[in-house]
Amino acid sequence: MEMNGGSDEEEFGFSRNYFLAKELGGSGKKSTHKLSDINIVDEQELRAAADNIEPKHEKEIEDLMKSYKSLYPRWVFELRCGFGLLMYGFGSKKALLEDFASSALTEYSVLVINGYLQSINIKQVHTLKCDSWVIGHCVIFPYSLALMK
């Protein structure tokens, strides 16, 4: 595969100019901006503004939740086989996991651990997990789910 020599030279010129600009310009300047100069918004005002935001992509989110719900039987099977579930991506997965636990895991006991709470530490989670293991519960972590038989 042959590359265009002109575009290579052009890319070299761009990168050379970039590094020259970084080398020559502005490295000695300090910003006069301070953290104290930031206007802090009142919490009530912020909440009021957030309430006025119109939700976008409602149809897409609804379709995505429906597609997840169709996977619930598979998730239960995978959990019963000893595998874990990993939920990742933009947005909170809390509602999805709570719906999964309340609708697909009705035959099992469920223990929800909200890992985002600052009052919970790893020792408490481990103790709850060990207690649940003995009793035979299902444990839900913020982004993972483990079914214990």
Secondary structure, DSSP 8 states (H G I E B T S, - for coil): ----HHHHHHHHHHHHHHHHHHHHSSTT------GGGS----HHHHHHHHHTS----HHHHHHHHHHHHTTHHHHHHHHHTT--EE--SSS--HHHHHHHHHHH-TTSEEEE--TT-TT--HHHHHHHHHHHHHHTEEEEETTEEEE--
